Amino acid sequence: MSDVLVLSAQIVRGLNDKAYEKRKAAALEVEKLIREYSASKETERVRAILDKLVQDFAYSVNANARNGGLIGLAAASIALGPDVAAYLDDIVPPVLACFADQDSRVRYYACESMYNIAKVSKGEILRYFNEVFDAMSKLAADSELSVKNGAELLDRLIKDIVAEQSTTYVSILAHPPLSHDDSMGPVSMPRTTAFSLPRFIPLLSERIRAKNPFTRNFLVSWITVLDSIPDLELVSFLPDFLDGLLQFLSDPNDVRYATSSVLANFLAEIRITVEVKEQQKQQSMKTYFLEQQKLSETASDAGESIKDGDGDDATLVKSSINSADGDVNWDAVSISETEGKGKGSWVPGQGVVISYTRIVEILMPHLSSHEEEIQATALKWINEFITLAKDVIIAFTPQLISAVLPSLAHLVVHILYTHIHVEIIKLEVNRNLYKLILETPTNTNPSLQPPPYSSAHLSSVSPVDSSVLLSHMGNNKETNSINTLPLIYEQADPFDYQETVKALVHQFKNDHEETRVASLDWLLMLHKKAPKKILAIDDGTFPVLLKTLSDQSEEVVKRDLQLLAQLSSSSEDEFFTRFMVDLLKLFSTDRRLLESRGSLIIRHLCSSLNSERIYRTFAEILEREEDIEFASNMVQNLNSILITTPELSDLRKRLKNLETKDGQMLFTALYKSWCHNPVSTFSLCLLAQAYEHAANLLQSFADLDITVNLLIQIDKLVQLIESPVFTYLRLQLLEPEKYPYLFKCLYGLLMLLPQSSAFASLKNRLTSVSSMGFLHLIPKRPKGVPTKEDGIKFQELLTHFRAVQTKHEKTRKQCN
């Protein structure tokens, strides 16, 4: 058919004209022609006109001609009316091509043309939804205001069509083939609708990476519209665009607020979905038990029938019972059916499949985002999922610890700033995760480990369902792949203990005290929960815990000591002995730690563990210590702690009782290592009331090099004698007949001291009782005081003391 017969020369000139009015007049003529040909069923003439408009105008190099082609195609669509569906393949592509035209007027008229086409075709335009959406998303950021306005008008119309017909409209043309992606869509939607959410999601996933705020605003508005359509169940596809959507929170005002709103809606939908599934499970259980009750009643009636000889009926009943006693699938009966609403009733959240694992994987990197709004949102979601998807969250415990714990201390830093709400959420996440892990059952058999299965298996299971999967395995393997797990794995570890411990130990390097304290709190809880699974003596963690004793924070040190004590109490003797050896090595290499924290560390350990066991072990190690200078310092510290601290009051009481074999053995064990320090050895004798031996020790002091350090220690001992710890000793001065060597000991100390405040204090004390004491200084063997024959070989101990001190003298001379 020639051009003359398709369109008249007048129409062609009009469509090519620069003036809009002339193009409009020509378009009206085109509309008349199309209307006539369409009424008379002359489809070839219609297609010829459309082809002319496309090839000679819409695709023309002349901008005016393109504008004429666009208005002509719109006019043709109006003329075709309901019959336009058959011609949309010819009409829509050239119009879409003009959306990217360099001429802003052409882009505007393309929007206007598509608006008219969509208004006429209605649901049929949804066949081209992806292409139209893609074109509109680009025009949303157009530099020309008129183009933006035209695109917004078209956008509103398409949104109305989608909202009204996306879940119901089926094209009058051939149905599109069912793709694999389509099969993953919501079960509530027909698979033959012109609009396909699964086909659209990949495009959304691509466009969601846009940086332009206008494009982002356009995308958020569409996500809001699609999410508002119940049967679409957009939340099922959330993982496909969640990562990009979270990035929108870094945008200024409008985009951020809109994004926050849509994310809040998604989270609310997930919450509703979990609640609905919980209701479904409870209703299904109720229905199941009612059926069991009916079957039991039927079985009872069948028993009577068997007695009456009605064998066939009884067999049928028995068969029915056996079929009901198998595995229970609580999801077999939907809530709509059990409540009698009819199979077609729609319940919010029913049938929605949410990939919890994928969502958490997406949220994880954003927990450390530098954008506060993104970080806060990710934290809120994780905090919600701790309740909504417990099984999934537990598996991410190591990663969550690494993300949340490092910045717990920021709450103090940002107390005067707006950042505080983020830090409060972090504290809440840490607290809730801690509680969740604490309440989670632990597999006591370490040989049971879960088989390898993909995260997709878990992600397709709601947290409500997964809690009963293993106890009520269904027979339908296609319904849920996790149902195929053997029953032996029911008690497999819910999370990786070793990775969790690594994540926690790594936090010891953090600069913030609160983070280090929280890490140790976690380790304390985990070890108490599963002592066989974590913190073995050879796993590399023990040296780190020892090193942490040098931490500047006293709170950190206290918790570290609590953990070490907890490890020791639940471990074999080998661990305890190694702990004591390594602790002394630490003190030996870090003398500053011994001076500043030694007392705190030893006192805390004595309050948590058996103090006698600690002191005996220390004594055995120090007796063999080659660094005798360190041994002397260590004994001096241990002796001071022994005499003064309330944590060791019981040990002091046992030392005072040398009448018992236990007391004698304890005294002897300590004495041998205490010999490294003369004053400590003497004070140990005073504490044990071995006054005769103490007096003999003083005689040996004459052979020692009386150093300034020795005199300072004697000075401190005199001060201790005036303290409440030695109240019993001062009262014993009133019984010189019973304790004659006590006077000799104290006068001996007085003779060693130079004229000082300590000398005056001790002299005043002795002078106050001298009128009674000096008359009875003849040594007598008091009752109750052990002799050599009573169990303690004092002469051997004195010989050992002299030998040790001789060794110290030689070492001092070598150093000089």
Secondary structure in CASP SS format (residue, H / E / C, confidence):
PFRMAT SS
TARGET T0000
AUTHOR 0000-0000-0000
METHOD secondary structure of the structure
MODEL  1
M C 1.00
S C 1.00
D H 1.00
V H 1.00
L H 1.00
V H 1.00
L C 1.00
S C 1.00
A H 1.00
Q H 1.00
I H 1.00
V H 1.00
R H 1.00
G H 1.00
L H 1.00
N H 1.00
D C 1.00
K C 1.00
A C 1.00
Y H 1.00
E H 1.00
K H 1.00
R H 1.00
K H 1.00
A H 1.00
A H 1.00
A H 1.00
L H 1.00
E H 1.00
V H 1.00
E H 1.00
K H 1.00
L H 1.00
I H 1.00
R H 1.00
E H 1.00
Y H 1.00
S H 1.00
A H 1.00
S C 1.00
K C 1.00
E C 1.00
T H 1.00
E H 1.00
R H 1.00
V H 1.00
R H 1.00
A H 1.00
I H 1.00
L H 1.00
D H 1.00
K H 1.00
L H 1.00
V H 1.00
Q H 1.00
D H 1.00
F H 1.00
A H 1.00
Y C 1.00
S C 1.00
V C 1.00
N C 1.00
A H 1.00
N H 1.00
A H 1.00
R H 1.00
N H 1.00
G H 1.00
G H 1.00
L H 1.00
I H 1.00
G H 1.00
L H 1.00
A H 1.00
A H 1.00
A H 1.00
S H 1.00
I H 1.00
A H 1.00
L H 1.00
G H 1.00
P H 1.00
D H 1.00
V H 1.00
A H 1.00
A H 1.00
Y H 1.00
L H 1.00
D H 1.00
D H 1.00
I H 1.00
V H 1.00
P H 1.00
P H 1.00
V H 1.00
L H 1.00
A H 1.00
C H 1.00
F H 1.00
A H 1.00
D C 1.00
Q C 1.00
D C 1.00
S H 1.00
R H 1.00
V H 1.00
R H 1.00
Y H 1.00
Y H 1.00
A H 1.00
C H 1.00
E H 1.00
S H 1.00
M H 1.00
Y H 1.00
N H 1.00
I H 1.00
A H 1.00
K H 1.00
V H 1.00
S H 1.00
K H 1.00
G H 1.00
E H 1.00
I H 1.00
L H 1.00
R H 1.00
Y H 1.00
F H 1.00
N H 1.00
E H 1.00
V H 1.00
F H 1.00
D H 1.00
A H 1.00
M H 1.00
S H 1.00
K H 1.00
L H 1.00
A C 1.00
A C 1.00
D C 1.00
S C 1.00
E C 1.00
L H 1.00
S H 1.00
V H 1.00
K H 1.00
N H 1.00
G H 1.00
A H 1.00
E H 1.00
L H 1.00
L H 1.00
D H 1.00
R H 1.00
L H 1.00
I H 1.00
K H 1.00
D H 1.00
I H 1.00
V H 1.00
A H 1.00
E H 1.00
Q H 1.00
S C 1.00
T C 1.00
T C 1.00
Y C 1.00
V E 1.00
S C 1.00
I C 1.00
L C 1.00
A C 1.00
H C 1.00
P C 1.00
P C 1.00
L C 1.00
S C 1.00
H C 1.00
D C 1.00
D H 1.00
S H 1.00
M H 1.00
G C 1.00
P C 1.00
V C 1.00
S C 1.00
M C 1.00
P C 1.00
R C 1.00
T C 1.00
T E 1.00
A C 1.00
F C 1.00
S C 1.00
L H 1.00
P H 1.00
R H 1.00
F H 1.00
I H 1.00
P H 1.00
L H 1.00
L H 1.00
S H 1.00
E H 1.00
R H 1.00
I C 1.00
R C 1.00
A C 1.00
K C 1.00
N C 1.00
P H 1.00
F H 1.00
T H 1.00
R H 1.00
N H 1.00
F H 1.00
L H 1.00
V H 1.00
S H 1.00
W H 1.00
I H 1.00
T H 1.00
V H 1.00
L H 1.00
D H 1.00
S C 1.00
I C 1.00
P H 1.00
D H 1.00
L H 1.00
E C 1.00
L H 1.00
V H 1.00
S H 1.00
F H 1.00
L H 1.00
P H 1.00
D H 1.00
F C 1.00
L H 1.00
D H 1.00
G H 1.00
L H 1.00
L H 1.00
Q H 1.00
F H 1.00
L H 1.00
S H 1.00
D C 1.00
P C 1.00
N H 1.00
D H 1.00
V H 1.00
R H 1.00
Y H 1.00
A H 1.00
T H 1.00
S H 1.00
S H 1.00
V H 1.00
L H 1.00
A H 1.00
N H 1.00
F H 1.00
L H 1.00
A H 1.00
E H 1.00
I H 1.00
R H 1.00
I H 1.00
T H 1.00
V H 1.00
E H 1.00
V H 1.00
K H 1.00
E H 1.00
Q H 1.00
Q H 1.00
K H 1.00
Q H 1.00
Q H 1.00
S H 1.00
M H 1.00
K H 1.00
T H 1.00
Y H 1.00
F H 1.00
L H 1.00
E H 1.00
Q H 1.00
Q H 1.00
K H 1.00
L H 1.00
S H 1.00
E H 1.00
T H 1.00
A H 1.00
S H 1.00
D H 1.00
A H 1.00
G H 1.00
E H 1.00
S H 1.00
I H 1.00
K H 1.00
D C 1.00
G C 1.00
D C 1.00
G H 1.00
D H 1.00
D H 1.00
A H 1.00
T H 1.00
L H 1.00
V H 1.00
K H 1.00
S H 1.00
S H 1.00
I H 1.00
N H 1.00
S H 1.00
A H 1.00
D C 1.00
G C 1.00
D C 1.00
V C 1.00
N C 1.00
W C 1.00
D C 1.00
A C 1.00
V C 1.00
S C 1.00
I H 1.00
S H 1.00
E H 1.00
T H 1.00
E C 1.00
G C 1.00
K C 1.00
G C 1.00
K C 1.00
G C 1.00
S C 1.00
W C 1.00
V C 1.00
P C 1.00
G C 1.00
Q C 1.00
G C 1.00
V C 1.00
V C 1.00
I C 1.00
S C 1.00
Y H 1.00
T H 1.00
R H 1.00
I H 1.00
V H 1.00
E H 1.00
I H 1.00
L H 1.00
M H 1.00
P H 1.00
H H 1.00
L C 1.00
S C 1.00
S C 1.00
H C 1.00
E C 1.00
E H 1.00
E H 1.00
I H 1.00
Q H 1.00
A H 1.00
T H 1.00
A H 1.00
L H 1.00
K H 1.00
W H 1.00
I H 1.00
N H 1.00
E H 1.00
F H 1.00
I H 1.00
T H 1.00
L H 1.00
A C 1.00
K H 1.00
D H 1.00
V H 1.00
I H 1.00
I H 1.00
A H 1.00
F C 1.00
T H 1.00
P H 1.00
Q H 1.00
L H 1.00
I H 1.00
S H 1.00
A H 1.00
V H 1.00
L H 1.00
P H 1.00
S H 1.00
L C 1.00
A C 1.00
H H 1.00
L H 1.00
V H 1.00
V H 1.00
H C 1.00
I C 1.00
L C 1.00
Y C 1.00
T C 1.00
H C 1.00
I H 1.00
H H 1.00
V H 1.00
E H 1.00
I H 1.00
I H 1.00
K H 1.00
L H 1.00
E H 1.00
V H 1.00
N H 1.00
R H 1.00
N H 1.00
L H 1.00
Y H 1.00
K H 1.00
L H 1.00
I H 1.00
L H 1.00
E H 1.00
T C 1.00
P C 1.00
T C 1.00
N C 1.00
T C 1.00
N C 1.00
P C 1.00
S C 1.00
L C 1.00
Q C 1.00
P C 1.00
P C 1.00
P C 1.00
Y C 1.00
S C 1.00
S H 1.00
A H 1.00
H H 1.00
L H 1.00
S H 1.00
S C 1.00
V C 1.00
S C 1.00
P H 1.00
V H 1.00
D H 1.00
S H 1.00
S C 1.00
V C 1.00
L C 1.00
L C 1.00
S C 1.00
H C 1.00
M C 1.00
G C 1.00
N C 1.00
N C 1.00
K C 1.00
E C 1.00
T C 1.00
N C 1.00
S H 1.00
I H 1.00
N H 1.00
T H 1.00
L C 1.00
P C 1.00
L H 1.00
I H 1.00
Y H 1.00
E H 1.00
Q H 1.00
A C 1.00
D C 1.00
P C 1.00
F C 1.00
D C 1.00
Y H 1.00
Q H 1.00
E H 1.00
T H 1.00
V H 1.00
K H 1.00
A H 1.00
L H 1.00
V H 1.00
H H 1.00
Q H 1.00
F H 1.00
K H 1.00
N C 1.00
D C 1.00
H C 1.00
E H 1.00
E H 1.00
T H 1.00
R H 1.00
V H 1.00
A H 1.00
S H 1.00
L H 1.00
D H 1.00
W H 1.00
L H 1.00
L H 1.00
M H 1.00
L H 1.00
H H 1.00
K H 1.00
K H 1.00
A C 1.00
P C 1.00
K C 1.00
K C 1.00
I C 1.00
L C 1.00
A C 1.00
I C 1.00
D C 1.00
D C 1.00
G C 1.00
T H 1.00
F H 1.00
P H 1.00
V H 1.00
L H 1.00
L H 1.00
K H 1.00
T H 1.00
L C 1.00
S C 1.00
D C 1.00
Q C 1.00
S C 1.00
E H 1.00
E H 1.00
V H 1.00
V H 1.00
K H 1.00
R H 1.00
D H 1.00
L H 1.00
Q H 1.00
L H 1.00
L H 1.00
A H 1.00
Q H 1.00
L H 1.00
S H 1.00
S H 1.00
S C 1.00
S C 1.00
E C 1.00
D H 1.00
E H 1.00
F H 1.00
F H 1.00
T H 1.00
R H 1.00
F H 1.00
M H 1.00
V H 1.00
D H 1.00
L H 1.00
L H 1.00
K H 1.00
L H 1.00
F H 1.00
S H 1.00
T H 1.00
D C 1.00
R H 1.00
R H 1.00
L H 1.00
L H 1.00
E H 1.00
S H 1.00
R H 1.00
G H 1.00
S H 1.00
L H 1.00
I H 1.00
I H 1.00
R H 1.00
H H 1.00
L H 1.00
C H 1.00
S H 1.00
S H 1.00
L C 1.00
N C 1.00
S H 1.00
E H 1.00
R H 1.00
I H 1.00
Y H 1.00
R H 1.00
T H 1.00
F H 1.00
A H 1.00
E H 1.00
I H 1.00
L H 1.00
E H 1.00
R C 1.00
E C 1.00
E C 1.00
D C 1.00
I H 1.00
E H 1.00
F H 1.00
A H 1.00
S H 1.00
N H 1.00
M H 1.00
V H 1.00
Q H 1.00
N H 1.00
L H 1.00
N H 1.00
S H 1.00
I H 1.00
L H 1.00
I H 1.00
T H 1.00
T C 1.00
P H 1.00
E H 1.00
L H 1.00
S H 1.00
D H 1.00
L H 1.00
R H 1.00
K H 1.00
R H 1.00
L H 1.00
K H 1.00
N C 1.00
L C 1.00
E C 1.00
T C 1.00
K H 1.00
D H 1.00
G H 1.00
Q H 1.00
M H 1.00
L H 1.00
F H 1.00
T H 1.00
A H 1.00
L H 1.00
Y H 1.00
K H 1.00
S H 1.00
W H 1.00
C C 1.00
H C 1.00
N C 1.00
P H 1.00
V H 1.00
S H 1.00
T H 1.00
F H 1.00
S H 1.00
L H 1.00
C H 1.00
L H 1.00
L H 1.00
A H 1.00
Q C 1.00
A C 1.00
Y H 1.00
E H 1.00
H H 1.00
A H 1.00
A H 1.00
N H 1.00
L H 1.00
L H 1.00
Q H 1.00
S H 1.00
F H 1.00
A C 1.00
D C 1.00
L C 1.00
D C 1.00
I C 1.00
T C 1.00
V H 1.00
N H 1.00
L H 1.00
L H 1.00
I H 1.00
Q H 1.00
I H 1.00
D H 1.00
K H 1.00
L H 1.00
V H 1.00
Q H 1.00
L H 1.00
I H 1.00
E C 1.00
S C 1.00
P H 1.00
V H 1.00
F H 1.00
T H 1.00
Y H 1.00
L H 1.00
R H 1.00
L H 1.00
Q H 1.00
L C 1.00
L C 1.00
E C 1.00
P C 1.00
E C 1.00
K C 1.00
Y C 1.00
P H 1.00
Y H 1.00
L H 1.00
F H 1.00
K H 1.00
C H 1.00
L H 1.00
Y H 1.00
G H 1.00
L H 1.00
L H 1.00
M H 1.00
L H 1.00
L C 1.00
P C 1.00
Q C 1.00
S C 1.00
S H 1.00
A H 1.00
F H 1.00
A H 1.00
S H 1.00
L H 1.00
K H 1.00
N H 1.00
R H 1.00
L H 1.00
T H 1.00
S C 1.00
V C 1.00
S H 1.00
S H 1.00
M H 1.00
G H 1.00
F H 1.00
L H 1.00
H H 1.00
L C 1.00
I C 1.00
P C 1.00
K C 1.00
R C 1.00
P C 1.00
K C 1.00
G C 1.00
V C 1.00
P C 1.00
T C 1.00
K H 1.00
E H 1.00
D H 1.00
G C 1.00
I C 1.00
K C 1.00
F H 1.00
Q H 1.00
E H 1.00
L H 1.00
L H 1.00
T H 1.00
H H 1.00
F H 1.00
R H 1.00
A H 1.00
V H 1.00
Q H 1.00
T H 1.00
K H 1.00
H H 1.00
E H 1.00
K H 1.00
T H 1.00
R H 1.00
K H 1.00
Q H 1.00
C H 1.00
N C 1.00
END
